[in-house]
Amino acid sequence: MVEPTASGSGDGHRLELPCGESVDPHEIDLGMREYTCSCGETHAVVTDVHPPSRFFPESLVAVLQETIDTDDEFEQFGTPHLMGVVLEEFPEDVAVHDASDDGAVGYTLLWMTAFDARRLHEIVVELVVELMEHAVSHADDDTAVSEFESQMLEFDVAEFVEQYRREREFESEHDQPI
């Protein structure tokens, strides 16, 4: 997993966003999912306390947590790992703030992206599907590989995200699993 040393994580007082603007991490509330920036864009906001069920149903999160072994300070696969994958794929589009020494914010890690929350959601789903495809490609069962590939041909990321966001009620900062 990529360490949180992306642009903007250096001075501790302001986080430089991918658009070039900056934000005080203390302005970021735990319930925020997006930040309306003075640049005119909306940036996705993710903290380490946001559960991975923000992006996937609990049943898939459980499978990911059972399947993926982590080799870091986190007990199990979660949001920091998802955002690590996004950061690896889009390093110029993700700003990271390490707040581990700041007890006033309520989170340890903060990610803000060049994408809005919906586009970030699609990217996370696309990247996890790619990881799953890679993992399945190493299976010894050709039938399972073929079946998975067939299912993925029918899988529509945008439709999944639309339906999941509708069911999760992302219109409020107090979204909860159904």
Secondary structure as GFF3:
##gff-version 3
##sequence-region A 1 178
A	DSSP	beta_strand	15	16	.	.	.	ID=ss1
A	DSSP	beta_strand	22	23	.	.	.	ID=ss2
A	DSSP	three_ten_helix	25	27	.	.	.	ID=ss3
A	DSSP	beta_strand	34	36	.	.	.	ID=ss4
A	DSSP	beta_strand	42	47	.	.	.	ID=ss5
A	DSSP	three_ten_helix	52	54	.	.	.	ID=ss6
A	DSSP	alpha_helix	58	67	.	.	.	ID=ss7
A	DSSP	alpha_helix	79	89	.	.	.	ID=ss8
A	DSSP	three_ten_helix	91	93	.	.	.	ID=ss9
A	DSSP	beta_strand	94	98	.	.	.	ID=ss10
A	DSSP	beta_strand	109	113	.	.	.	ID=ss11
A	DSSP	alpha_helix	117	137	.	.	.	ID=ss12
A	DSSP	alpha_helix	142	154	.	.	.	ID=ss13
A	DSSP	alpha_helix	157	168	.	.	.	ID=ss14
###
